[in-house]
């Protein structure tokens, strides 16, 4: 059975948890509970049992910390999009991205929800040209060549719809393989519709 909130960045068993990993885990837990704007650096420090100065060893600002927490997720999505772009057919590209996004959603539930639904994160991403371009490449790939307004709408509906099920207890209680199959099938139905 799927759990509602898996850690966003699994730490390999063969290495110790670093201070930065601990900062990320604590920050992400608080961001998920209180939102980014409702979480202070002092709250993160208190949660970790360290001084606020200890956080500044890893990050100079809260914005840097937020981006540090979500960047691994966004880089993973970016690698998926770039790999899909090398495939020849549109269907193969969309299928590859669907599988990759579902993997990201299942592996990084909390950070995916924070990255895609927190307004503070949205404002940060708007100021980061590289991350903004990554988002546009994802939408462009899924919408297809010469997309119509309807193609773009279907793409945005699919991408924005990935967050909701992660907050619904019945959806998160689904067996992982059923969750995966349903999301991929829904993506196919929305994104691989034949144009008339």
Secondary structure, 3 states (H helix, E strand, C coil): CCCCCCCCCCCCCCCCCCHHHHHHHHHHHHHHHHCCCCCCHHHHHHHHCCCHHHHHHHCCCHHHHHHHHHHHHHHHHHHHHHHHHCCCCHHHHHHHHHHHHHHHHHHCHHHHHHHHHCHHHHHHHHCCHHHHHHHHHHHHHHHCCCCCHHHHHHHHHHHHHHHHHHHCHHHHCCCHHHHHHHHHHHHHHHHCCCCC
